[in-house]
Amino acid sequence: MNRHMKNVQYSGIRKFFNEVRNYPDAVSLTVGQPDFKLPKSLKKGILRALDEGKTYYTMNQGIPELRERISKYLDDEYSIKFSKDEMILTVGGSEALFVTFNTIFNEGDNVLTPSPGYPAYENTLKFVGANPVFYSVNKDGKIDFDRIESEFKSKDIKGIVMCFPNNPTGIALTEDDKKKFYSILSKYPYCKIISDEMYSTIIYDKFETICEYEDLLDRIILVSGFSKMFSMTGLRLGFICAKSPYIEELNKVHLYATSSAVSIVQYGTLYGFDEALRDVEIMREEFRVRRDFIYDRLIKIGFRVEKPMGAFYIFPSLDGITNEKSYDFCVDLLKNAGVACVPGSAFGEMGEGYMRLSYCNSIDELERGLVRIENYINR
């Protein structure tokens, strides 16, 4: 058995998601899976790919036409400049992260990691044998830049993971945040930068990204994908962008992990891409409405919570609500109120004392869950 496996934990998000099956009437506010249907243009595109017999291996990096289209999209929308040859299409964002961490980091490397944060960061780094070094993205609703500076000064930091908009807090980079990151990272030219931008299209103000700084691009690995953007979580299509020599080494790990992303999903996304962008706008505006609704309701119930800037999660504090640990509170909430939320502890030690609610459900379903939470708290 790989000796690092003893340090790898099963996802607390999935644990609660799976537990909901035992409570058929429960309202699940757990997994970040949009409730929108796959855009029609992508469905048609996949069927077209099947009709055309696009069921064979593609290039390991993915079909060049889709990589070219993504490259243009990144440049047009965000001024991010990676060519099609500096991109790999992956089996979802999870493979993109797995490939990146296994390629870039060595055993014993110290890697700055956001906390609370997506559990895959900590656990995949531990799988590699690297050491996650946590920095807060929830210090009074802000990024703890003092902690980041301190860790750089006290440790040999080999890399930093950035995820904005953030899962689970919904915090996103402001222009000032972006400049602060740039100022710090410019002083440490050997620090690799992994920017997870899976939620870049679900942003309620201007999207800011560290990838805008072209003088940093030679050490940035951009990870993103279409699961959230196009509401296609089960179709598993993500991508990695990086400059040489990283892209060649990343492609080696990708090759031996999966050969290539699913052919019909690649072609279907290519065929339906432009038309599906209109669906993205519709989904974002609906998420904005839901964000405002759930934020206002949580405040009225009595939660202390920051208003999310992006993604489709909200991360209320349990302070003043319960004296229980977040895991125990969420278990009791599920058993006694029929509402499934993810305990903040699932996102690392800095998530303790919070819980994550996903607003991927309809307003009616959100209200049904919130009424149950309110009644449980006021019982």
C-alpha positions, 0 to 999 in steps of 0.5 A: 500500500502506498504509505501516503494513503494513511494521510488521505481522507475520504471527501466529507462532501461526498460523505454527506451527499451519500448519507442523504440517500437514507433520508428520502424526504431530506432537502440536500444542499450539499454537492455543487451540481447545478440543477440546470439541464445540459445546454441544448447545443451541447446535447445536439453536439454530442449526438452529432459526434456519435452520428459521425463516429467520433468514438475513437482515441483523440490526441492525448492533449485533446482535439486541437479545434476545441483547444483553439476555441478555449484559447480564444475564449480565455483571451477574449473574456479574461485576457489570459494568453495560452495557446492551444499547444499550451493546453491539455483537455482532461477528464474533468477538473479533478483529473486536472488537479491530480495531474498537476500536483503529481507533475509539479510537486515532490515529496516534502514540498511545502505548498500554500493551500487555501483554507477553508478549501476544496478537500482535493487540494489537501488530500491530493498534495498528501497523496504526492507526499507534499505538505499543505501549508494553509492560509486563510481565505475567510479571515473576516471574509477576506484573504489573510495576506499577512499569513501568506507573507509570513509563511513565505518568510518562514518556510521554503514554499514551492508552490501556492494553490489559488481558487477564486471564486472560492469553494466553499466561501464564495469569496473572489479576488478583488482588483486590490487582492490581485495586486497584493498577490502579484506583489508577493509572488513577484518576490518569490520567482521559484514559487509555482502558481496553481490557479483553479478557476473552475468557477470563473463564469459564476461571478457576480462582479468583474472576474479578477485572475492572477493569470492576467499578469503575463510575466507570471505565466511561465510558472502558472498552471491554470486549472479549469473546466466545463462541469459548472460552466455548462452544467455538465458535471457527469460528462467530465471535461476540464483543461490545464494550461501551462507554458513549456516545459511544464505542459510537456511534463503534465501531458506525460502524467495525463497520458498514463492516467487516462490517455485522453478525455472522452472523444464525443464530449470533446467534439460535442463541446466544440460543436455546441460551445458558442451557442452554449455561452448564452446559457451561461449568462442565463445560469449566472443571473439565476444564481445571482437571484438565488445568492441574494435570496439565501443570503437574506434568509440566513441573515433573518434566521440569525446567521452571521454570514458574508455575501458570496462574490461568486460560485454557488456556495454560502458559508454561514458561521455557526457562532451563536447558533450552536455549541456543537462542532460543525460535523455534529451539528450537520448530522443532527440537522440531517437526522432531526430536520431533514436538511443536508449541509456540509460541515465546515470541517470538511474543508479543513481546520479553518472551516470549523465553526461553519457549514456550507450550503449549495444554492444549486436548487430552485428558490422553492427548494431552498426555501423548503430547506431554510424553513426546516433549518429555521424551525430546528434552530428555534425549536 
